[in-house]
Amino acid sequence: MPKTNDLNALIDRSSPPISPAATSLDQVDRAIAVLTSRKQAWVQTPFADRIVYLRDCVNGVITAAEPWAIAANIAKGINPQSSLVGEDWLTGPVATLLMLQGLIKTLEAGGQLKPPAIASRPNGQLVAQVFPDNWMDRLMWLGFKGEVWIQPDQPATQGKIYRQYQNPQQGVVSLVLGAGNVSAIAALDSLHKLFAENQVVLLKMNPVNAYVGEFLEKALQPLIQAGFLAIVYGDAELGRYLCQHPQIETIHITGSHHTHDAIVWGSTLEEQQHRKAAHNPALTKPITSELGCVTPILIVPGNWSAGDIAFQARQVASMVAHNASFNCVAAKVVITASGWQQRDEFLHQLHQALAAIPSRKAYYPGAHDRYQAFLDHYPQAIALGISTEDSIPWTVIPNVPPHADEYALQTEAFCGVLAEVTLEATDAKEFLATAIPFVNESVWGNLSCVLLVDPKTQWRYQTELDQAIAQLHYGAIGINAWTGMMFMLAGATWGAFPGNPLDDIRSGQGMVHNAYLFDHPQKTVLHAPFRIFPTPTWFADHKNLRQVAIRYVNLVASPSLSNFFSVILAALQG
């Protein structure tokens, strides 16, 4: 178990972590040969053995957690003694542990873990409650409810590969192209391929965070040693080689839609356009993807108290600042109603909340160029801090026109930029009627969307709000909570709203995570209280996040009353 007093022994690692050397093509070919030889053994691996692998990986994550999180902190320029250290504990080891434990529960139930509840909407669409699903989460997340919506006219069946267990499918070798921002993504995508899709995995680490591979190799060593998972390192050239490798049968990518199109449609824009017009992709292998989003935050007009305004301003600011805004679900456009009397005060408080957050190291490549492109398009942009060689100030862009061709609505900044859009509306009914088609049709991407709505407005406009949620074409929808939390929930699904064609991929195709193994998920909706207590773990000004995160590792690894109260005590000091 990680111990907080052991951290001091690692604080001296102040230099950036060293990325491993690129894997040679000979080594890559040998790794693929091993996976190919073991792919059929994997689909024939019984439940009991799979559970043993997962439990052994839990122990591996616990062992690797501390140096893993600290390496990420150092790479991102975070003082290892600050509260902000907890961010990388949560988005690395904790997220991985939650998925491992979720899969263990599902496999112990034969691949068809019964959710707490399944309800039918008036149109017959099924909705399964997946969170909270245990006593700890019910107490820890009071007032939260997470739902997986099933695709219309589809059953809420689960675990297709396990229902076919007596007649296993043909083994498959999958390539996972890991993301370069949040360190758990590569692990979670690989676990999904293995345990939800029955495919052995070659994981190529992204060069931006290839240093994490060292810790994933330790955490997932049981699967690596058995020949079901291999990790390799290299640049885009290696990625191209792997995508075209004859023994790679499927591909999953988390990253940019530009990278996706280069893989599928060709390396130049001219080739991509020609191939799309001819419906002739360069890659014909099955590919799934999660490719980001211009995440809109809809501020539903209501009568907010001064405390409400201050809290929600902090929440939206934190949605921008988390991980230096290098998140595919970072807040990118805040949408308000012109007739909301508290609009100006909310935006003022939002600016103050952003200005109060210290700038972060802009560690992700190309951030300064992307930031400058936004400044070039919007001279009215307001920097709420000072730009340095290593950082970018949190920046708001007031009065962005609500036009479908607007640069800020069609371009994912992937840096700390927040556009502000106003729609003509006076109350919640008018706002929802205007805002839902606007974000569906005029804002790029369909991965993530957040609505902030006070309890009285929820009660008064219950029908309109329910219809709005149903009409939103997003894979992750947060009601009073940032969708980044849904990334952490094993039972939630993660991916774009279904239906994106390959030649207009937007936020991607396919779903991952989904520890309940629903066969036909459409989206996940997370409901939360309007004022969350104690301070949510995604808030940038959390005062005790390091302690919360480290103790949460212990709780997820070993659920007990003492570990539970240890987390609660730390959370109350946030």
Secondary structure, DSSP 4 states (H G I P E B T S, - for coil): ---GGGGGGGTT--SPPPPPPPPPHHHHHHHHHHHHHHHHHHHT--HHHHHHHHHHHHHHHHHHHHHHHHHHHHHTT--TTSGGGHHHHIIIIIHHHHHHHHHHHHHHTTT-PPPSEEEE-TTS-EEEEEES-SHHHHHHTTT-EEEEEEPTT----B-HHHHTTTSPPPP-EEEEE--SSSTTHHHHHHHHHHHTT--EEEEEEPGGGGGGHHHHHHHTHHHHHTTSEEEEE--HHHHHHHHT-TT--EEEEES-HHHHHHHHH-SSHHHHHHHHHHT--S--S-EEEE----EEEEE------HHHHHHHHHHHHHHHHGGGG-STTSEEEEEEETT-TTHHHHHHHHHHHHHTSPP-B--STTHHHHHHHHHHH-TT-EESS---SSB---EEE------TT-HHHHS---SSEEEEEEES-SSHHHHHHHHHHHHHHHSS-SSEEEEE--HHHHHHTHHHHHHHHHH---SEEEESS-THHHHH-TTSEESPPTT--GGG-TT-S--EE-TT-BSSEEEEEEE--SS-SS--TT-TT-SSHHHHHHHHHHHHHS--HHHHHHHHHHHTT-
